[in-house]
Amino acid sequence: MKKVKITAVRKGCYPDLMAKYENPMDHPCDVQEGQVWIANGWRRPEGLCHSAWDTMSPFVMALAHGGGNFYDGWMRDPRSAMISCNDGFRPVSFYIQALDEDAD
């Protein structure tokens, strides 16, 4: 099993949707573009949003176990995927890629 690098590459924000549908929040998403986590195999890295993990974990698990080439050639690097979290107000796009380093 391999480690998997997770990089936040883009964060959207939709104030119009927030104003119309979202309850006020004291602590919304604090992910920053460029932030990196390393998943030790299929385990969620400390500090990574649980909701984002729920969305990406099947892809992380597949990559950690040597899988890839999702959706028949979707990504240039077959050992990677671009996954967005399920936050409709401030979605974050994550680039995930298998590393050559073995998981602990």
DSSP file (Angstrom, degrees, kcal/mol; ACC not computed):
  #  RESIDUE AA STRUCTURE BP1 BP2  ACC     N-H-->O    O-->H-N    N-H-->O    O-->H-N    TCO  KAPPA ALPHA  PHI   PSI    X-CA   Y-CA   Z-CA
    1    1 A M              0   0    0      0, 0.0   102,-2.5     0, 0.0     2,-0.2   0.000 360.0 360.0 360.0 143.2    0.0    0.0    0.0
    2    2 A K  E     -A  102   0A   0     62,-2.6    39,-0.4   100,-0.3   100,-0.2  -0.655 360.0-107.9-109.2 161.9    1.3    3.5   -0.9
    3    3 A K  E     -     0   0A   0     98,-2.7    96,-2.9    -2,-0.2     2,-0.4  -0.562  32.4-145.1 -80.3 155.7    1.0    7.0    0.6
    4    4 A V  E     -AB  98  39A   0     35,-2.2    35,-3.4    94,-0.2     2,-0.4  -0.992   2.6-141.1-130.0 127.8   -1.3    9.4   -1.2
    5    5 A K  E     -AB  97  38A   0     92,-2.7    92,-2.3    -2,-0.4     2,-0.5  -0.725  14.4-164.7 -88.9 134.0   -0.7   13.2   -1.5
    6    6 A I  E     -AB  96  37A   0     31,-3.0    31,-2.5    -2,-0.4     2,-0.5  -0.982   7.4-176.3-122.3 120.4   -3.7   15.4   -1.3
    7    7 A T  E     -AB  95  36A   0     88,-2.5    88,-2.8    -2,-0.5     2,-0.8  -0.972  24.9-136.5-122.7 127.9   -3.4   19.0   -2.4
    8    8 A A  E     +A   94   0A   0     27,-2.7    26,-4.0    -2,-0.5    86,-0.2  -0.728  31.6 169.7 -78.2 113.3   -6.1   21.7   -2.2
    9    9 A V  E     +     0   0A   0     84,-2.6     2,-0.3    -2,-0.8    -1,-0.2   0.694  58.1  12.7-104.1 -21.7   -5.8   23.4   -5.6
   10   10 A R  E     -A   93   0A   0     83,-1.3    83,-3.0    22,-0.1     2,-0.5  -0.975  54.2-162.7-157.0 141.9   -8.9   25.6   -5.8
   11   11 A K  E     -A   92   0A   0     -2,-0.3    81,-0.2    81,-0.2     2,-0.2  -0.982  12.8-160.7-128.9 120.8  -11.5   26.9   -3.4
   12   12 A G        -     0   0    0     79,-3.4     2,-0.3    -2,-0.5    77,-0.0  -0.468   1.8-162.8 -91.5 168.0  -14.7   28.4   -4.7
   13   13 A C        -     0   0    0     -2,-0.2    77,-0.2    77,-0.1    76,-0.1  -0.917   8.6-170.4-155.3 126.8  -17.1   30.6   -2.8
   14   14 A Y    >>  +     0   0    0     75,-2.6     4,-2.2    -2,-0.3     3,-0.5  -0.739   8.4 174.1-122.0  81.4  -20.7   31.4   -3.6
   15   15 A P  H 3> S+     0   0    0      0, 0.0     4,-2.7     0, 0.0     5,-0.2   0.816  79.5  59.1 -58.4 -32.5  -21.9   34.3   -1.3
   16   16 A D  H 3> S+     0   0    0      2,-0.2     4,-1.5     1,-0.2     5,-0.1   0.912 108.8  43.7 -65.2 -40.7  -25.3   34.5   -3.1
   17   17 A L  H <>>S+     0   0    0     -3,-0.5     4,-2.8     2,-0.2     5,-0.7   0.887 112.8  52.9 -69.5 -38.4  -26.1   30.8   -2.3
   18   18 A M  H  X5S+     0   0    0     -4,-2.2     4,-1.4     1,-0.2    -2,-0.2   0.936 109.8  48.4 -60.1 -46.5  -24.8   31.3    1.3
   19   19 A A  H  <5S+     0   0    0     -4,-2.7    -1,-0.2     1,-0.2    -2,-0.2   0.855 118.3  40.6 -63.0 -35.4  -27.1   34.3    1.8
   20   20 A K  H  <5S+     0   0    0     -4,-1.5    -2,-0.2    -5,-0.2    -1,-0.2   0.849 134.3   8.6 -83.5 -35.2  -30.1   32.5    0.4
   21   21 A Y  H  <5S+     0   0    0     -4,-2.8     2,-0.3    -5,-0.1    -3,-0.2   0.690  99.1  90.0-123.4 -24.7  -29.7   29.0    1.9
   22   22 A E     << -     0   0    0     -4,-1.4     3,-0.1    -5,-0.7     0, 0.0  -0.596  63.9-131.0 -90.9 138.6  -27.0   28.7    4.6
   23   23 A N        -     0   0    0     -2,-0.3    -2,-0.1     1,-0.1    -3,-0.0  -0.567  47.7 -87.3 -72.0 146.7  -27.4   29.3    8.3
   24   24 A P        -     0   0    0      0, 0.0     2,-0.4     0, 0.0    -1,-0.1  -0.277  48.7-154.1 -56.8 141.3  -24.7   31.6    9.7
   25   25 A M        -     0   0    0      1,-0.1    -3,-0.0    -3,-0.1     0, 0.0  -0.959  20.9-157.6-124.2 138.1  -21.6   29.6   10.6
   26   26 A D  S    S+     0   0    0     -2,-0.4    -1,-0.1     1,-0.2     0, 0.0   0.816  94.2  22.8 -77.9 -31.9  -18.9   30.5   13.2
   27   27 A H  S    S+     0   0    0      3,-0.0    -1,-0.2     0, 0.0     3,-0.1  -0.637  76.0 172.6-140.2  79.0  -16.3   28.3   11.6
   28   28 A P        -     0   0    0      0, 0.0     0, 0.0     0, 0.0     0, 0.0  -0.088  57.3 -38.8 -73.6-174.7  -16.8   27.5    7.9
   29   29 A C        -     0   0    0      1,-0.1     0, 0.0    61,-0.0     0, 0.0  -0.125  50.0-172.8 -47.8 129.7  -14.2   25.7    5.8
   30   30 A D        +     0   0    0     -3,-0.1     2,-0.1     2,-0.1    -1,-0.1   0.187  37.1 132.1-113.5  16.2  -10.7   26.8    6.7
   31   31 A V        -     0   0    0      1,-0.0     2,-0.4     4,-0.0    17,-0.0  -0.465  43.7-151.4 -66.6 137.9   -8.9   24.9    3.9
   32   32 A Q    >   -     0   0    0     -2,-0.1     3,-2.1    60,-0.0   -24,-0.3  -0.898  23.4-101.5-112.8 142.0   -6.4   27.1    2.0
   33   33 A E  T 3  S+     0   0    0     -2,-0.4   -24,-0.2     1,-0.3     3,-0.1  -0.372 111.1  27.8 -57.8 136.7   -5.3   26.7   -1.6
   34   34 A G  T 3  S+     0   0    0    -26,-4.0    -1,-0.3     1,-0.3   -25,-0.1   0.261  85.5 140.5  92.2 -10.8   -1.9   25.0   -1.7
   35   35 A Q    <   -     0   0    0     -3,-2.1   -27,-2.7   -27,-0.2     2,-0.4  -0.416  35.8-157.4 -66.7 140.4   -2.5   23.1    1.5
   36   36 A V  E     -B    7   0A   0    -29,-0.2     2,-0.3    -3,-0.1   -29,-0.2  -0.955  15.9-179.5-127.6 140.6   -1.1   19.6    1.4
   37   37 A W  E     -B    6   0A   0    -31,-2.5   -31,-3.0    -2,-0.4     2,-0.5  -0.945  18.6-142.3-129.2 153.5   -1.8   16.4    3.4
   38   38 A I  E     -B    5   0A   0     -2,-0.3     2,-0.5   -33,-0.2   -33,-0.2  -0.977  12.6-148.8-118.3 118.9   -0.3   13.0    3.1
   39   39 A A  E     -B    4   0A   0    -35,-3.4   -35,-2.2    -2,-0.5     2,-1.5  -0.752  12.3-138.2 -85.4 126.9   -2.7   10.0    3.6
   40   40 A N  S >  S-     0   0    0     -2,-0.5     3,-1.2     3,-0.5     2,-0.4  -0.675  71.5 -54.1 -84.6  88.7   -0.9    7.0    5.1
   41   41 A G  T 3  S-     0   0    0     -2,-1.5   -37,-0.2   -39,-0.4    23,-0.1  -0.646 117.9 -23.0  72.6-130.2   -2.5    4.5    2.9
   42   42 A W  T 3  S+     0   0    0     -2,-0.4     2,-0.3    22,-0.1    -1,-0.2   0.371 106.5 116.2 -96.5   4.5   -6.3    4.9    3.1
   43   43 A R  S <  S-     0   0    0     -3,-1.2    -3,-0.5     1,-0.1    -2,-0.0  -0.558  73.3-109.4 -80.4 136.9   -6.3    6.6    6.5
   44   44 A R        -     0   0    0     -2,-0.3     2,-0.1    -5,-0.1    -1,-0.1  -0.421  36.1-119.7 -62.6 127.8   -7.6   10.2    6.7
   45   45 A P    >   -     0   0    0      0, 0.0     3,-1.8     0, 0.0    -6,-0.1  -0.425  34.8 -95.0 -68.1 144.4   -4.8   12.6    7.4
   46   46 A E  T 3  S+     0   0    0      1,-0.2     3,-0.1    -2,-0.1     0, 0.0  -0.342 110.0  21.1 -56.8 134.7   -5.1   14.7   10.6
   47   47 A G  T 3  S+     0   0    0      1,-0.3     2,-0.4    -3,-0.1    -1,-0.2   0.321  88.5 127.4  88.4  -7.6   -6.6   18.1    9.9
   48   48 A L  S <  S-     0   0    0     -3,-1.8    -1,-0.3     1,-0.1     5,-0.1  -0.710  71.9 -99.9 -84.8 132.4   -8.4   17.1    6.7
   49   49 A C     >  -     0   0    0     -2,-0.4     4,-2.4     1,-0.1     5,-0.2  -0.178  22.8-137.9 -50.3 131.9  -12.1   18.0    6.7
   50   50 A H  H  > S+     0   0    0      1,-0.2     4,-2.3     2,-0.2    -1,-0.1   0.885 103.3  51.5 -61.7 -40.1  -14.2   14.9    7.4
   51   51 A S  H  > S+     0   0    0      2,-0.2     4,-1.3     1,-0.2    -1,-0.2   0.915 110.4  47.4 -66.1 -43.0  -16.7   15.9    4.7
   52   52 A A  H  > S+     0   0    0      1,-0.2     4,-2.2     2,-0.2     3,-0.3   0.911 111.1  52.9 -62.6 -41.5  -14.0   16.3    2.0
   53   53 A W  H  X S+     0   0    0     -4,-2.4     4,-2.9     1,-0.2    -2,-0.2   0.900 102.9  57.2 -60.9 -41.1  -12.6   12.9    3.1
   54   54 A D  H  < S+     0   0    0     -4,-2.3    -1,-0.2     1,-0.2    -2,-0.2   0.864 111.1  44.4 -58.1 -35.1  -16.0   11.2    2.7
   55   55 A T  H  < S+     0   0    0     -4,-1.3     4,-0.2    -3,-0.3    -2,-0.2   0.897 123.4  32.2 -75.3 -42.3  -16.0   12.4   -0.9
   56   56 A M  H >X S+     0   0    0     -4,-2.2     4,-2.2     1,-0.2     3,-1.0   0.657  91.2  91.6 -93.9 -15.8  -12.4   11.5   -1.8
   57   57 A S  H 3X S+     0   0    0     -4,-2.9     4,-2.9     1,-0.3     5,-0.2   0.816  82.5  56.2 -57.8 -35.8  -11.7    8.4    0.3
   58   58 A P  H 3> S+     0   0    0      0, 0.0     4,-1.9     0, 0.0    -1,-0.3   0.895 112.2  44.1 -61.8 -34.9  -12.8    5.8   -2.3
   59   59 A F  H <> S+     0   0    0     -3,-1.0     4,-2.7    -4,-0.2    -2,-0.2   0.893 113.2  50.4 -74.1 -40.3  -10.3    7.3   -4.7
   60   60 A V  H  X S+     0   0    0     -4,-2.2     4,-2.9     2,-0.2     5,-0.2   0.931 110.7  50.1 -61.3 -44.9   -7.6    7.6   -2.1
   61   61 A M  H  X S+     0   0    0     -4,-2.9     4,-1.5    -5,-0.2     6,-0.2   0.924 111.7  47.7 -60.5 -44.6   -8.1    3.9   -1.2
   62   62 A A  H  <>S+     0   0    0     -4,-1.9     5,-3.3    -5,-0.2     3,-0.2   0.936 114.3  46.0 -62.7 -46.2   -7.9    2.8   -4.8
   63   63 A L  H ><5S+     0   0    0     -4,-2.7     3,-1.7     1,-0.2    -2,-0.2   0.901 109.7  54.5 -63.8 -41.1   -4.7    4.8   -5.4
   64   64 A A  H 3<5S+     0   0    0     -4,-2.9   -62,-2.6     1,-0.3    -1,-0.2   0.813 109.4  48.9 -62.1 -29.9   -3.1    3.6   -2.2
   65   65 A H  T 3<5S-     0   0    0     -4,-1.5    -1,-0.3    -3,-0.2    -2,-0.2   0.198 129.1 -93.0 -97.7  15.7   -3.8    0.0   -3.3
   66   66 A G  T < 5S+     0   0    0     -3,-1.7    -3,-0.2     1,-0.2    -2,-0.1   0.483  82.9 132.2  92.2   2.8   -2.3    0.5   -6.8
   67   67 A G      < +     0   0    0     -5,-3.3     2,-0.3    -6,-0.2    -1,-0.2  -0.157  18.6 121.3 -77.2 178.6   -5.5    1.4   -8.6
   68   68 A G        +     0   0    0      1,-0.1    11,-0.2    11,-0.1     3,-0.1  -0.987  22.8 102.3 160.0-159.4   -5.9    4.3  -11.0
   69   69 A N    >   -     0   0    0      9,-3.0     3,-1.1    -2,-0.3     4,-0.2   0.910  62.4-163.1  49.8  48.2   -6.9    5.2  -14.5
   70   70 A F  T 3>  +     0   0    0     10,-0.4     4,-1.9     8,-0.3     3,-0.3  -0.299  63.4   6.8 -62.8 142.3  -10.3    6.2  -13.3
   71   71 A Y  T 34 S-     0   0    0      1,-0.2    -1,-0.2     2,-0.2    -2,-0.1   0.828 129.0 -65.4  53.3  39.0  -13.1    6.5  -15.8
   72   72 A D  T <4 S-     0   0    0     -3,-1.1    -1,-0.2     1,-0.2    -2,-0.2   0.922 115.7 -18.6  56.2  56.6  -10.9    5.1  -18.7
   73   73 A G  T  4 S+     0   0    0     -3,-0.3    -1,-0.2    -4,-0.2    -2,-0.2   0.726  83.4 145.1  95.4  22.8   -8.3    7.8  -19.0
   74   74 A W     <  +     0   0    0     -4,-1.9     2,-0.3     4,-0.1    -3,-0.1   0.880  64.7  50.0 -59.5 -42.6   -9.9   10.8  -17.3
   75   75 A M  S    S-     0   0    0     -5,-0.3     5,-0.0     5,-0.2    -6,-0.0  -0.741  75.9-134.2-104.5 147.3   -6.5   12.1  -15.8
   76   76 A R  S    S+     0   0    0     -2,-0.3    -1,-0.1     1,-0.2    -2,-0.0   0.922 106.4  50.7 -60.1 -44.0   -3.2   12.7  -17.6
   77   77 A D  S >  S-     0   0    0      1,-0.1     3,-1.1    -3,-0.0    -1,-0.2  -0.867  80.3-156.2 -94.2 110.8   -1.5   10.9  -14.8
   78   78 A P  T 3  S+     0   0    0      0, 0.0    -9,-3.0     0, 0.0    -8,-0.3   0.639  89.9  64.3 -65.4 -11.8   -3.4    7.6  -14.3
   79   79 A R  T 3  S+     0   0    0    -11,-0.2    19,-2.6   -10,-0.1     2,-0.3  -0.096 101.2  63.0 -99.1  34.2   -2.2    7.5  -10.7
   80   80 A S  E <   -C   97   0A   0     -3,-1.1   -10,-0.4    17,-0.2     2,-0.3  -0.916  56.8-165.1-147.2 170.9   -4.2   10.6   -9.8
   81   81 A A  E     -C   96   0A   0     15,-2.2    15,-3.0    -2,-0.3     2,-0.6  -0.974  19.6-135.1-156.4 153.3   -7.6   12.1   -9.5
   82   82 A M  E     +C   95   0A   0     -2,-0.3     2,-0.4    13,-0.2    13,-0.2  -0.968  34.7 175.0-112.0 115.5   -9.2   15.6   -9.2
   83   83 A I  E     -C   94   0A   0     11,-2.9    11,-3.7    -2,-0.6     2,-0.4  -0.959  18.4-152.0-126.8 137.6  -12.0   15.5   -6.6
   84   84 A S  E     -C   93   0A   0     -2,-0.4     9,-0.2     9,-0.3    -2,-0.0  -0.863  22.8-117.6-107.5 144.4  -14.2   18.2   -5.1
   85   85 A C        -     0   0    0      7,-2.3   -33,-0.1    -2,-0.4    -1,-0.1  -0.199  28.6-111.9 -69.2 171.1  -15.7   18.2   -1.7
   86   86 A N  S    S+     0   0    0    -35,-0.2     2,-0.8     5,-0.1    -1,-0.1   0.168  74.2 123.6 -96.9  19.6  -19.4   18.3   -1.4
   87   87 A D        -     0   0    0      1,-0.2    -2,-0.1     3,-0.1   -35,-0.0  -0.720  42.3-167.7 -80.1 108.9  -19.7   21.8    0.1
   88   88 A G  S    S+     0   0    0     -2,-0.8    -1,-0.2     1,-0.2   -71,-0.1   0.603  83.2  50.1 -74.7 -11.2  -22.1   23.6   -2.3
   89   89 A F  S    S+     0   0    0      1,-0.1   -75,-2.6   -72,-0.1    -1,-0.2   0.804 131.1   8.5 -95.1 -35.6  -21.3   27.0   -0.7
   90   90 A R  S    S-     0   0    0    -77,-0.2    -2,-0.2     2,-0.0   -77,-0.1  -0.470  81.5-171.5-144.9  66.2  -17.5   26.9   -0.7
   91   91 A P        -     0   0    0      0, 0.0   -79,-3.4     0, 0.0     2,-0.4  -0.297   7.8-152.6 -66.8 144.6  -16.3   23.8   -2.7
   92   92 A V  E     -A   11   0A   0    -81,-0.2    -7,-2.3   -83,-0.0     2,-0.5  -0.967   5.3-144.5-117.6 132.6  -12.6   22.8   -2.7
   93   93 A S  E     -AC  10  84A   0    -83,-3.0   -84,-2.6    -2,-0.4   -83,-1.3  -0.853  18.1-162.7 -96.6 129.6  -11.0   20.9   -5.5
   94   94 A F  E     -AC   8  83A   0    -11,-3.7   -11,-2.9    -2,-0.5     2,-0.6  -0.933  12.8-149.8-116.2 133.0   -8.4   18.5   -4.4
   95   95 A Y  E     -AC   7  82A   0    -88,-2.8   -88,-2.5    -2,-0.4     2,-0.4  -0.908  21.7-170.1 -97.2 121.0   -5.7   16.9   -6.6
   96   96 A I  E     +AC   6  81A   0    -15,-3.0   -15,-2.2    -2,-0.6     2,-0.4  -0.930   7.7 174.8-116.3 137.5   -4.9   13.5   -5.2
   97   97 A Q  E     -AC   5  80A   0    -92,-2.3   -92,-2.7    -2,-0.4   -17,-0.2  -0.998  31.5-116.5-145.9 138.6   -1.9   11.4   -6.4
   98   98 A A  E     -A    4   0A   0    -19,-2.6   -94,-0.2    -2,-0.4     2,-0.2  -0.493  31.1-147.6 -69.7 138.0   -0.3    8.1   -5.4
   99   99 A L  E     -     0   0A   0    -96,-2.9   -96,-0.1     2,-0.2    -1,-0.0  -0.647  19.4-124.8 -99.5 163.2    3.2    8.4   -4.1
  100  100 A D  E    S+     0   0A   0     -2,-0.2     2,-0.3   -98,-0.1    -1,-0.1   0.624  82.7 102.6 -79.7 -13.0    6.0    5.9   -4.6
  101  101 A E  E    S-     0   0A   0    -98,-0.1   -98,-2.7     1,-0.1    -2,-0.2  -0.532  76.4-121.1 -76.7 131.9    6.5    5.8   -0.8
  102  102 A D  E     -A    2   0A   0     -2,-0.3  -100,-0.3  -100,-0.2    -1,-0.1  -0.417  27.6-112.1 -69.5 144.9    5.0    2.8    1.0
  103  103 A A              0   0    0   -102,-2.5    -1,-0.1   -39,-0.2  -100,-0.1  -0.369 360.0 360.0 -70.7 156.7    2.5    3.5    3.8
  104  104 A D              0   0    0     -2,-0.1    -1,-0.1  -102,-0.0  -102,-0.1   0.470 360.0 360.0 -72.0 360.0    3.5    2.8    7.3
